[in-house]
Amino acid sequence: MASSLMIEMNEITKVFPGVVANDSISFQVRAGEIHALLGENGAGKSTLMSVLAGLYQPDAGSIKIKGNPVQFRSPRSALAVGVGMIYQHFRLVDNFTVAENIVLGAPGEDVVLNSGKIEEETARLSEKFGLDINPRARISQLSLGEQQRVEILKMLYRGCDILIMDEPTTVLTPQEVKELFKMIRKMADQGKSIVLITHKLNEVLEVADSVTVLRRGRVVGNARTADLDEKALTHMMVGRELMQSRRELMPPTGELLLKLDNLKVLGDQGNVAVTALNLEMHSGEIVGIAGVAGNGQRELVEAIAGLRKIAGGSILLDGQDISLLRVRERLDRGINIVPEDRLGMGLVPNLSVIENAILHNYNKKEYSSGFFLNYKKIRAYTHKLVQDYDVALADIEHPVNYLSGGNLQKLLLGREISQQPRLLIASYPVRGLDVAATESVFNLLLTERAKGTSILLILEDLDDIFRLADRIAVMYAGTIKAVFDNQDADVETVGMLMLGGGGVVQ
Amino acid sequence: MMRYKLIKRETDSLASRIIVPVLSVLMALLFGWIFLWLYGINPAETYLRMWQGAFGNSYAVSETLVKAIPLMLLGLGLSLAFRMKIWNIGAEGQLYMGAFAASGIALFYGHLPALILLPVMAAAAFIVGGFWGLIPGSLRAYWGVNETIITLMLNYVAISFVDSFIFGPWKDPASLGFPLSPRFSPQAYLPTIGDSRVHIGLLVALLLAVLFYFLLNYTRWGYEVKVVGESPASARYAGINVKRNIMLVMLISGGIAGLAGMIEVSGITHRLQQGISPGYGFTAIIVAWLARLHPFAIILVAILFGALLVGGFGLQIFGLPFSIVLMLQGAVLFFLLGGEIFTKYRLQRVRKEGQ
């Protein structure tokens, strides 16, 4: 019975404090099928799959695997009925061999490992599914693509028939992606079911048999890929009227400030995170980056800030290459960053508001005399900062981690703005903030723009980007696919491009 | 039904910062009390003897201070590294390297006047001790090598290195085969205070504590150390050179330990010999933590531990084992680490909602 149902998830609801991550979602996958689960960030894909893999218990709903009702208490109980999940970040021990990693934690192994038997079994599985891998190689010697194959083998060794892969292509080279697709097709042909969590349209159309689209915790579409094209898929994902009006536009008149030329930046795992990226920023304009998180935005910001070395190309400020300058030299030239990681990079959790306020200017003349810090002036400055940016707090001597998210962001943004930046980069500045706090952050940014500052804005929500940005740059797979003037852009084109679709570029 | 729950404290209050260490010492003494009682020794009498041994007369007090001086210096040096969350447990080896360098100067340039000789010995001790700290510091800064392991292992390298000299080329021909260097010339002796054995190393330690207090709380560099220790990502984001700071801190931490070594050979033994430190470098780790890395508290806690050591020697006269002291030291550390949680959290009684 090739078409029997492997996975049946019925009306699954999962609530986290403040968010309904999954709102009575039903999801089915047949045996021998590659099924793509598509959706924007925060659509609930990962939550749903974590429920399926036994990591979370659903608040409501039921699951049947191969027709039998199941209730998972842990990933182990999910594995026991053949459900295995492969995460984006591999869970392998670098100094162990492939075979050792495969048996690590596998149930039913003897106390004394029979390495001959394990290697034989590994080799047999590799061959059966076309996963070319040497069981004796150490993980640290393998490429990311090969490490992924080890993860797959691990699941096959445990007898999984259902394989959930979370964004499996993110760290792979195009060649490795092709091989991966070949492998999973082979597995599907032998009756396994594969769920592919992704946000890339082309992958869905290329490899998946069917697709389920989630948006804001609900299923918004479910179809066979044969009946779909990019346009229809995009419409399912982002198709909607803009919820807010676009900003009253005053055309920016500033001159060219920053030019990114053919930029290439590597990610943490040595993968190519940003490649062939070109972008120009003028003073007095907001450029919004539209893109799904994980397409190189973080690496791009870190490269401009000087926190990450670039692997090629150049970063020109006023026509001068600044790509070799240190962080502080770039700060001195007016490049200020509001990092994605508010508490942990932007602010130091255990230090007081005062100590956080002077993170960038503790070494400036105004706040230190010679070797010593001038705490009188620093206190006055902190009081002013807190007042100017309306940060609600009990005492500036208290550690910042007692501030609410909105106040943290106001403090952070206020600190950066008070440096009078020429280029301000804000990464997800309203993530997790309530409506009022979001409004005040947006207003601060617009005021800053009116002062002539060039602002690079990275946001999750397309609506917000359309509301704030003068120009919209679409980022996908580490590069800027297209740049639109706000009034020329439409949501569906931007949406399709940021999902990897090949929409018409004006 | 009553249950207890740990609640994170808003701020770690001053009271908790003092009460927790004091309570851990008291708990350790209580633990020792029970232990001694089970062992069949009168606990009250033992503690009284230790007290008398440490503070009973002016000689006892001076001996306590003599033992406390290296602990003060080492504790201060370590506290700097610990503030940056660099786990230097190599103070013992850094002390030996400093003692070695100072001895070399004293042995070969002993004819110089004290005013030149002593500063040169101190500088050499600081540089060589600092170098010994810089090795793990650079490995950590540039290649992320775990400094705990490296500093620990370098202790044994340093001690054996010093041994190789006092058993070999630097052995005093008049020592009748004992592993000792020749006695230094009197110019290489640290001046003492009055006619006690307490030497001016005490002043050095006190000065250093004051210096540290201002350095850490009121200077730009102190601020950098704090930021790097709390959040390296923020430090990089603020343009603080994390690598340079790690190396600098290990250099100073090792340098001060080296200085402690110089002070021991120049102030106490007046020669390089085996066992110049009875594990000061390790005891100082407890000292620094018990003082919660506060420079003035380090001075007080060092005196407490000096007293514990000297009191322990007092016990031996009565035929009691010295290991009682080691047991007490261990117990203090044990209760201190156990009590640590109460400085960050407080216990709150919660009523469980009936189902």
Chai-1 contact restraints between the chains, C-beta under 6 A:
chainA,res_idxA,chainB,res_idxB,connection_type,confidence,min_distance_angstrom,max_distance_angstrom,comment,restraint_id
A,L307,B,R236,contact,1.0,0.0,6.0,A-B,restraint_1
A,V327,B,G239,contact,1.0,0.0,6.0,A-B,restraint_2
A,R328,B,G239,contact,1.0,0.0,6.0,A-B,restraint_3
A,L331,B,G239,contact,1.0,0.0,6.0,A-B,restraint_4
A,G344,B,A233,contact,1.0,0.0,6.0,A-B,restraint_5
A,M345,B,A233,contact,1.0,0.0,6.0,A-B,restraint_6
A,M345,B,S234,contact,1.0,0.0,6.0,A-B,restraint_7
A,M345,B,Y237,contact,1.0,0.0,6.0,A-B,restraint_8
A,V348,B,V227,contact,1.0,0.0,6.0,A-B,restraint_9
A,V348,B,E230,contact,1.0,0.0,6.0,A-B,restraint_10
A,V348,B,S231,contact,1.0,0.0,6.0,A-B,restraint_11
A,V348,B,S234,contact,1.0,0.0,6.0,A-B,restraint_12
A,N350,B,E230,contact,1.0,0.0,6.0,A-B,restraint_13
A,L351,B,E230,contact,1.0,0.0,6.0,A-B,restraint_14
A,L359,B,A238,contact,1.0,0.0,6.0,A-B,restraint_15
A,H360,B,A238,contact,1.0,0.0,6.0,A-B,restraint_16
A,Y362,B,R220,contact,1.0,0.0,6.0,A-B,restraint_17
A,Y362,B,Y223,contact,1.0,0.0,6.0,A-B,restraint_18
A,N363,B,R220,contact,1.0,0.0,6.0,A-B,restraint_19
A,S368,B,R220,contact,1.0,0.0,6.0,A-B,restraint_20
A,F371,B,T219,contact,1.0,0.0,6.0,A-B,restraint_21
A,F372,B,Y218,contact,1.0,0.0,6.0,A-B,restraint_22
A,F372,B,T219,contact,1.0,0.0,6.0,A-B,restraint_23
A,L373,B,Y218,contact,1.0,0.0,6.0,A-B,restraint_24
A,L373,B,R220,contact,1.0,0.0,6.0,A-B,restraint_25
